Amino acid sequence: MTDTPQKNRRDEPLPSEDLAVCNDVLKAISRKCGIEKDREAVMRLARIIMGLQAQGVREPEQLAMLAGATRE
């Protein structure tokens, strides 16, 4: 028996469909909050969205609602 580290979902690359959803949600919230030109704020929001996605949130509306709530 060998000790092989278990892969965590967070360690796997996102399929292009999931990445596209995350990007669309990121753009929409960035525009809504007026942070498109604030690189640090956009990066923080991207990490939140990616974290939610890694936890299993897949629906764009749900991602937007949960990620947007962190901006309020």
N, C-alpha and C positions, 0 to 999 in steps of 0.2 A: 504494500500500500504506500503510495507516495503522497506527500503533502503538496497539493496544488492549491494555490489561492483561488477562492471562489470569485468569480467575476461579479462585480456589482453592476447593476443597471446603469449607474452613473458613469461607469468606466467605459461603457460601450458607445461607439459613435452613433449619432442620431440618424435614423433613416431620412432621406431627403424630404419626404412628406412631412415628418415631424418638424424638421428644421424650417421648412417653409411656413408652417403654422406658427411656430415660435417667432419667426421674423415678421410675419404679418401682424401678430399681436403686439410685438415690440414697436413697430412703426405706428400702429394705431394709437397706442397709449402715449407714446412719445409726442405725437402731434396733439393729442387731446390735452396733455399736461404742459405743452409748450417747452419741452426739454430737448427737442431734436438736435440742437447745437451744443448742448451740454454733454460732452463725451462721458464724463464720470457718471452723471445721472443716468444716461442711457445704458452704460455698462452695468451699473447696479441693477437697473430694471431687467436687463438681459439675464443676469445671474438669477434673479428671482424667478423669471419665466422659465428658465432652463431647470431650475431646482424643482419647480412645480411639475414640469413635464417629467422629470426623472422620478417624481413621486407617483406618477400615474395619471396626472391630469392631462387629458388629451383634447378635449373639446375647446375650440377657440374661444367661445363665449365664457366658458368657465375659467380658462387661463386669464382672459382679459379681466374678468370680474375680480378674481383673487389677486392678480398682480396689480391691478388698478387700485385696489383697496389699500395697498401698501403706500401708495402715493398721496393718499388723502390725509 
